[in-house]
């Protein structure tokens, strides 16, 4: 309990320190964790991005970015306390608070899925405070904010908002505006065709659509976030029954996205936002439906 309170106090101080532009370390050198296990792919990316990679001794099986991350067979979905302890960590970073670690003297810091950009920035700053990389974390946040602002201010003015379809896999699961991915598209003023499919929230923001629904909605842009998992491309999408009727297909507005970047809401969220920005800006010169 004491270690968790200490970590929380450090995290709070990090936010205040970053907002004041301080580069002073938040924790004493003796308190900085030297052996970190990350069971959260997004947190793993954050740790390496702020310069704490040398302190990371093991990551879960899905934390394969960046390439130098020490991937193991540890599971973030079904954590094994004994297996984790085998790496002798002084800090374990997870998606959710993992019961049992403090009993054996290991600190635990949870980095849950963010719901907006401010939460991402706060998580990066918190990890910077805990790992002794406050300055690097603040610099990373500033870089991200600057890059994202540059994308958003470049958007063309439109009288009628564009519509879009975001594909999670080739069985036509999608996302609504209530999800973080939907939140990103909202930054661009895009209208999500999947929203009516989960109006009651029973699909928790992840409804499964069908070909008829998508063809009838006729989105201006199609975003394929299943290029890695399912091998989908603009060509495979265009070959689907009836998809040749879609304006997005006819106008070349089917955008191929990296599955991992879209689903890991850390430093590379900038890449996702830049990809959407390019698609929206290039659509300006596309022929009308």
C-alpha positions as a Markdown table, in Angstrom:
| # | Residue | x | y | z |
|---|---|---|---|---|
| 1 | Unk | 0.0 | 0.0 | 0.0 |
| 2 | Unk | 2.8 | 2.4 | 0.9 |
| 3 | Unk | 4.6 | 1.8 | -2.4 |
| 4 | Unk | 1.4 | 2.4 | -4.4 |
| 5 | Unk | 0.8 | 5.6 | -2.5 |
| 6 | Unk | 4.4 | 6.7 | -3.3 |
| 7 | Unk | 4.0 | 6.0 | -7.0 |
| 8 | Unk | 0.8 | 7.9 | -7.1 |
| 9 | Unk | 2.4 | 10.9 | -5.4 |
| 10 | Unk | 5.2 | 10.8 | -7.9 |
| 11 | Unk | 2.8 | 10.7 | -10.8 |
| 12 | Unk | 0.9 | 13.7 | -9.4 |
| 13 | Unk | 4.1 | 15.6 | -9.0 |
| 14 | Unk | 5.1 | 14.8 | -12.5 |
| 15 | Unk | 2.0 | 16.4 | -14.0 |
| 16 | Unk | 2.7 | 19.6 | -12.0 |
| 17 | Unk | 6.4 | 19.6 | -12.8 |
| 18 | Unk | 5.8 | 19.1 | -16.5 |
| 19 | Unk | 3.3 | 21.9 | -16.6 |
| 20 | Unk | 5.8 | 24.3 | -15.0 |
| 21 | Unk | 8.5 | 23.3 | -17.5 |
| 22 | Unk | 10.8 | 21.8 | -14.8 |
| 23 | Unk | 13.7 | 19.5 | -15.9 |
| 24 | Unk | 14.6 | 18.6 | -12.3 |
| 25 | Unk | 14.4 | 14.9 | -11.5 |
| 26 | Unk | 11.3 | 14.0 | -9.5 |
| 27 | Unk | 12.7 | 11.1 | -7.7 |
| 28 | Unk | 16.0 | 10.5 | -6.0 |
| 29 | Unk | 18.4 | 8.2 | -7.9 |
| 30 | Unk | 18.1 | 5.5 | -5.2 |
| 31 | Unk | 14.3 | 5.4 | -5.8 |
| 32 | Unk | 14.4 | 5.1 | -9.6 |
| 33 | Unk | 13.5 | 1.6 | -10.7 |
| 34 | Unk | 16.3 | -0.2 | -12.4 |
| 35 | Unk | 14.6 | -3.4 | -13.4 |
| 36 | Unk | 11.2 | -2.8 | -15.1 |
| 37 | Unk | 8.9 | -5.4 | -16.5 |
| 38 | Unk | 6.2 | -4.1 | -18.8 |
| 39 | Unk | 3.1 | -6.1 | -19.6 |
| 40 | Unk | 1.5 | -3.3 | -21.5 |
| 41 | Unk | 2.6 | -2.8 | -25.2 |
| 42 | Unk | 1.5 | 0.9 | -25.1 |
| 43 | Unk | 3.5 | 1.5 | -21.9 |
| 44 | Unk | 6.5 | -0.3 | -23.4 |
| 45 | Unk | 6.5 | 2.2 | -26.3 |
| 46 | Unk | 6.2 | 5.1 | -23.8 |
| 47 | Unk | 9.1 | 3.8 | -21.7 |
| 48 | Unk | 11.5 | 3.5 | -24.6 |
| 49 | Unk | 10.3 | 6.8 | -26.1 |
| 50 | Unk | 11.2 | 8.7 | -22.9 |
| 51 | Unk | 14.7 | 7.0 | -22.6 |
| 52 | Unk | 13.9 | 4.4 | -20.0 |
| 53 | Unk | 14.5 | 1.5 | -22.3 |
| 54 | Unk | 17.7 | 0.5 | -20.6 |
| 55 | Unk | 15.8 | 0.0 | -17.3 |
| 56 | Unk | 13.4 | -2.4 | -19.0 |
| 57 | Unk | 14.4 | -6.1 | -18.4 |
| 58 | Unk | 11.4 | -7.9 | -19.8 |
| 59 | Unk | 8.2 | -7.2 | -21.7 |
| 60 | Unk | 5.1 | -9.2 | -22.6 |
| 61 | Unk | 4.7 | -11.2 | -25.8 |
| 62 | Unk | 2.9 | -8.4 | -27.7 |
| 63 | Unk | 5.4 | -5.6 | -26.8 |
| 64 | Unk | 7.4 | -6.1 | -29.9 |
| 65 | Unk | 7.9 | -2.4 | -30.6 |
| 66 | Unk | 10.5 | -0.9 | -30.6 |
| 67 | Unk | 12.6 | -3.7 | -31.9 |
| 68 | Unk | 15.0 | -3.6 | -29.0 |
| 69 | Unk | 12.3 | -4.3 | -26.5 |
| 70 | Unk | 13.2 | -7.6 | -24.6 |
| 71 | Unk | 10.2 | -9.7 | -25.6 |
| 72 | Unk | 9.4 | -12.7 | -23.5 |
| 73 | Unk | 6.4 | -15.1 | -23.2 |
| 74 | Unk | 5.0 | -13.2 | -20.3 |
| 75 | Unk | 1.3 | -12.5 | -20.7 |
| 76 | Unk | -0.4 | -9.1 | -20.0 |
| 77 | Unk | -3.8 | -10.7 | -20.2 |
| 78 | Unk | -3.2 | -13.5 | -17.8 |
| 79 | Unk | -0.2 | -12.4 | -15.7 |
| 80 | Unk | 1.8 | -15.1 | -13.8 |
| 81 | Unk | 3.2 | -13.6 | -10.6 |
| 82 | Unk | 5.8 | -16.2 | -10.2 |
| 83 | Unk | 7.1 | -15.8 | -13.8 |
| 84 | Unk | 7.2 | -12.1 | -13.4 |
| 85 | Unk | 9.1 | -12.3 | -10.1 |
| 86 | Unk | 11.7 | -14.5 | -11.9 |
| 87 | Unk | 13.0 | -11.3 | -13.7 |
| 88 | Unk | 13.6 | -9.7 | -10.2 |
| 89 | Unk | 11.8 | -6.4 | -11.1 |
| 90 | Unk | 11.4 | -3.5 | -8.8 |
| 91 | Unk | 8.6 | -2.1 | -11.0 |
| 92 | Unk | 5.9 | -3.9 | -13.1 |
| 93 | Unk | 3.9 | -1.8 | -15.5 |
| 94 | Unk | 0.5 | -3.2 | -16.4 |
| 95 | Unk | -2.9 | -2.4 | -18.0 |
| 96 | Unk | -4.6 | -2.8 | -14.6 |
| 97 | Unk | -3.5 | -3.1 | -11.0 |
| 98 | Unk | -2.1 | -6.5 | -10.5 |
| 99 | Unk | -2.9 | -8.0 | -7.1 |
| 100 | Unk | -0.1 | -9.9 | -5.4 |
| 101 | Unk | 2.9 | -7.9 | -6.5 |
| 102 | Unk | 3.1 | -5.7 | -3.4 |
| 103 | Unk | 3.0 | -8.7 | -1.2 |
| 104 | Unk | 6.4 | -9.7 | -2.5 |
| 105 | Unk | 7.8 | -6.2 | -2.5 |
| 106 | Unk | 7.3 | -5.3 | -6.1 |
| 107 | Unk | 5.8 | -1.9 | -7.1 |
| 108 | Unk | 3.0 | -1.9 | -9.7 |
| 109 | Unk | 2.0 | 1.0 | -12.0 |
| 110 | Unk | -1.1 | 0.7 | -14.1 |
| 111 | Unk | -1.5 | 2.4 | -17.5 |
| 112 | Unk | -5.1 | 1.8 | -18.6 |
| 113 | Unk | -6.3 | 2.5 | -22.1 |
| 114 | Unk | -6.6 | 6.2 | -22.7 |
| 115 | Unk | -9.8 | 7.9 | -23.7 |
| 116 | Unk | -8.3 | 11.1 | -25.1 |
| 117 | Unk | -5.0 | 12.8 | -25.9 |
| 118 | Unk | -4.6 | 14.5 | -22.5 |
| 119 | Unk | -4.7 | 11.1 | -20.8 |
| 120 | Unk | -1.9 | 9.9 | -23.1 |
| 121 | Unk | 0.2 | 12.9 | -22.2 |
| 122 | Unk | -0.5 | 12.4 | -18.5 |
| 123 | Unk | 0.5 | 8.8 | -18.7 |
| 124 | Unk | 3.8 | 9.6 | -20.4 |
| 125 | Unk | 4.5 | 12.3 | -17.8 |
| 126 | Unk | 3.7 | 9.8 | -15.0 |
| 127 | Unk | 6.1 | 7.2 | -16.3 |
| 128 | Unk | 8.7 | 9.9 | -16.7 |
| 129 | Unk | 8.4 | 10.8 | -13.1 |
| 130 | Unk | 8.5 | 7.2 | -11.9 |
| 131 | Unk | 11.5 | 6.3 | -14.0 |
| 132 | Unk | 13.6 | 9.4 | -13.5 |
| 133 | Unk | 13.0 | 10.8 | -17.0 |
| 134 | Unk | 10.8 | 13.9 | -16.3 |
| 135 | Unk | 12.6 | 16.1 | -18.8 |
| 136 | Unk | 12.5 | 13.5 | -21.6 |
| 137 | Unk | 8.8 | 12.8 | -21.0 |
| 138 | Unk | 7.9 | 16.5 | -21.1 |
| 139 | Unk | 9.9 | 16.9 | -24.3 |
| 140 | Unk | 8.1 | 14.0 | -25.9 |
| 141 | Unk | 4.7 | 15.3 | -25.0 |
| 142 | Unk | 5.6 | 18.7 | -26.5 |
| 143 | Unk | 6.8 | 17.1 | -29.7 |
| 144 | Unk | 3.5 | 15.1 | -29.9 |
| 145 | Unk | 1.4 | 18.1 | -29.3 |
| 146 | Unk | 3.2 | 20.2 | -31.9 |
| 147 | Unk | 3.0 | 17.5 | -34.5 |
| 148 | Unk | -0.7 | 16.8 | -33.9 |
| 149 | Unk | -1.6 | 20.6 | -33.9 |
| 150 | Unk | 0.2 | 20.9 | -37.2 |
| 151 | Unk | -2.0 | 18.2 | -38.7 |
| 152 | Unk | -5.2 | 19.6 | -37.4 |
| 153 | Unk | -4.6 | 23.2 | -38.5 |
| 154 | Unk | -3.8 | 22.0 | -42.1 |
| 155 | Unk | -7.3 | 20.6 | -42.6 |
| 156 | Unk | -9.4 | 22.2 | -45.4 |
| 157 | Unk | -12.7 | 23.8 | -44.5 |
| 158 | Unk | -15.7 | 21.9 | -45.5 |
| 159 | Unk | -19.4 | 22.8 | -45.6 |
| 160 | Unk | -20.4 | 19.1 | -45.4 |
| 161 | Unk | -18.5 | 16.8 | -43.1 |
| 162 | Unk | -16.9 | 13.7 | -44.6 |
| 163 | Unk | -18.2 | 10.2 | -43.6 |
| 164 | Unk | -15.9 | 7.2 | -42.8 |
| 165 | Unk | -15.9 | 3.5 | -42.1 |
| 166 | Unk | -13.1 | 2.1 | -39.9 |
| 167 | Unk | -12.5 | -1.6 | -40.2 |
| 168 | Unk | -11.0 | -3.6 | -37.4 |
| 169 | Unk | -11.0 | -7.0 | -39.1 |
| 170 | Unk | -12.2 | -8.7 | -42.3 |
| 171 | Unk | -15.4 | -9.8 | -40.6 |
| 172 | Unk | -16.4 | -6.2 | -40.6 |
| 173 | Unk | -16.1 | -5.3 | -36.9 |
| 174 | Unk | -15.9 | -1.5 | -36.6 |
| 175 | Unk | -15.8 | 1.2 | -34.0 |
| 176 | Unk | -18.2 | 4.0 | -33.0 |
| 177 | Unk | -17.5 | 7.5 | -31.9 |
| 178 | Unk | -17.6 | 6.4 | -28.3 |
| 179 | Unk | -14.2 | 4.7 | -28.6 |
| 180 | Unk | -10.8 | 6.3 | -28.5 |
| 181 | Unk | -10.4 | 5.5 | -32.2 |
| 182 | Unk | -13.7 | 7.3 | -32.9 |
| 183 | Unk | -12.4 | 10.2 | -30.7 |
| 184 | Unk | -9.4 | 10.6 | -33.1 |
| 185 | Unk | -11.7 | 10.8 | -36.1 |
| 186 | Unk | -13.8 | 13.3 | -34.3 |
| 187 | Unk | -10.8 | 15.6 | -34.1 |
| 188 | Unk | -11.1 | 15.8 | -37.9 |
| 189 | Unk | -14.9 | 16.5 | -37.9 |
| 190 | Unk | -15.5 | 13.1 | -39.6 |
| 191 | Unk | -18.9 | 11.4 | -39.3 |
| 192 | Unk | -18.8 | 7.7 | -38.3 |
| 193 | Unk | -21.2 | 5.5 | -40.4 |
| 194 | Unk | -21.0 | 2.8 | -37.6 |
| 195 | Unk | -22.7 | 4.9 | -34.9 |
| 196 | Unk | -26.3 | 3.9 | -35.7 |
| 197 | Unk | -25.3 | 0.2 | -35.5 |
| 198 | Unk | -24.6 | 0.6 | -31.8 |
| 199 | Unk | -27.1 | 3.3 | -30.8 |
| 200 | Unk | -28.0 | 1.4 | -27.6 |
| 201 | Unk | -24.4 | 0.7 | -26.7 |
| 202 | Unk | -24.9 | -3.0 | -26.5 |
| 203 | Unk | -21.8 | -3.6 | -28.6 |
| 204 | Unk | -19.7 | -1.4 | -26.3 |
| 205 | Unk | -18.6 | 0.7 | -29.2 |
| 206 | Unk | -17.5 | -2.2 | -31.4 |
| 207 | Unk | -20.4 | -3.3 | -33.6 |
| 208 | Unk | -20.1 | -5.8 | -36.4 |
| 209 | Unk | -21.5 | -4.4 | -39.6 |
| 210 | Unk | -22.4 | -6.2 | -42.9 |
| 211 | Unk | -21.8 | -5.5 | -46.5 |
| 212 | Unk | -25.3 | -4.1 | -47.1 |
| 213 | Unk | -25.0 | -1.6 | -44.2 |
| 214 | Unk | -21.6 | -0.3 | -45.5 |
| 215 | Unk | -22.7 | -0.1 | -49.1 |
| 216 | Unk | -25.9 | 1.7 | -48.2 |
| 217 | Unk | -24.0 | 4.2 | -46.0 |
| 218 | Unk | -21.5 | 4.8 | -48.8 |
| 219 | Unk | -18.7 | 6.4 | -46.7 |
| 220 | Unk | -16.4 | 9.0 | -48.2 |
| 221 | Unk | -13.3 | 7.3 | -46.8 |
| 222 | Unk | -12.6 | 3.7 | -45.7 |
| 223 | Unk | -9.8 | 3.1 | -43.2 |
| 224 | Unk | -8.5 | -0.5 | -43.1 |
| 225 | Unk | -6.9 | -1.2 | -39.7 |
| 226 | Unk | -6.6 | -4.9 | -40.6 |
| 227 | Unk | -3.7 | -4.9 | -43.0 |
| 228 | Unk | -1.5 | -6.9 | -40.6 |
| 229 | Unk | -3.9 | -9.2 | -38.9 |
| 230 | Unk | -6.0 | -10.0 | -41.9 |
| 231 | Unk | -3.9 | -9.0 | -45.0 |
| 232 | Unk | -6.5 | -6.5 | -46.2 |
| 233 | Unk | -5.5 | -3.9 | -48.8 |
| 234 | Unk | -7.3 | -1.4 | -51.0 |
| 235 | Unk | -7.3 | -4.0 | -53.7 |
| 236 | Unk | -8.8 | -6.8 | -51.6 |
| 237 | Unk | -11.5 | -4.3 | -50.3 |
| 238 | Unk | -12.3 | -3.2 | -53.9 |
| 239 | Unk | -12.8 | -6.9 | -54.9 |
| 240 | Unk | -15.5 | -7.5 | -52.2 |
| 241 | Unk | -19.0 | -8.0 | -53.6 |
| 242 | Unk | -20.7 | -4.7 | -54.2 |
| 243 | Unk | -17.8 | -2.6 | -53.0 |
| 244 | Unk | -17.2 | -1.3 | -56.5 |
| 245 | Unk | -20.3 | 0.9 | -55.8 |
| 246 | Unk | -18.6 | 2.7 | -52.9 |
| 247 | Unk | -17.5 | 6.3 | -53.7 |
| 248 | Unk | -14.4 | 5.6 | -51.5 |
| 249 | Unk | -13.4 | 2.8 | -53.7 |
| 250 | Unk | -14.1 | 4.6 | -57.0 |
| 251 | Unk | -12.2 | 7.7 | -55.8 |
| 252 | Unk | -9.2 | 5.9 | -54.4 |
| 253 | Unk | -10.1 | 6.8 | -50.8 |
| 254 | Unk | -9.4 | 3.4 | -49.2 |
| 255 | Unk | -6.7 | 4.0 | -46.6 |
| 256 | Unk | -4.4 | 1.2 | -45.4 |
| 257 | Unk | -3.4 | 1.6 | -41.7 |
| 258 | Unk | -0.9 | -0.2 | -39.5 |
| 259 | Unk | -3.0 | -2.3 | -37.0 |
| 260 | Unk | -0.5 | -1.9 | -34.2 |
| 261 | Unk | -0.2 | 1.9 | -34.5 |
| 262 | Unk | -4.0 | 2.3 | -34.5 |
| 263 | Unk | -4.5 | 0.1 | -31.4 |
| 264 | Unk | -1.6 | 1.3 | -29.2 |
| 265 | Unk | -2.4 | 4.7 | -27.9 |
| 266 | Unk | 1.0 | 6.0 | -27.0 |
| 267 | Unk | 3.7 | 8.0 | -28.8 |
| 268 | Unk | 2.8 | 6.6 | -32.2 |
| 269 | Unk | -0.7 | 8.0 | -32.0 |
| 270 | Unk | 0.9 | 10.9 | -33.9 |
| 271 | Unk | 1.5 | 8.5 | -36.9 |
| 272 | Unk | -2.2 | 7.5 | -36.8 |
| 273 | Unk | -3.3 | 11.1 | -36.8 |
| 274 | Unk | -0.9 | 12.1 | -39.6 |
| 275 | Unk | -2.2 | 9.2 | -41.7 |
| 276 | Unk | -5.8 | 10.4 | -41.2 |
| 277 | Unk | -4.7 | 14.0 | -42.0 |
| 278 | Unk | -3.1 | 12.9 | -45.3 |
| 279 | Unk | -6.2 | 11.0 | -46.3 |
| 280 | Unk | -8.5 | 13.9 | -45.5 |
| 281 | Unk | -6.4 | 16.5 | -47.3 |
| 282 | Unk | -5.8 | 14.3 | -50.4 |
| 283 | Unk | -9.6 | 13.7 | -50.7 |
| 284 | Unk | -9.9 | 17.4 | -51.5 |
| 285 | Unk | -8.7 | 16.7 | -55.0 |
| 286 | Unk | -10.6 | 13.4 | -55.6 |
| 287 | Unk | -13.4 | 13.4 | -58.2 |
| 288 | Unk | -16.9 | 13.8 | -56.9 |
| 289 | Unk | -19.1 | 10.7 | -56.3 |
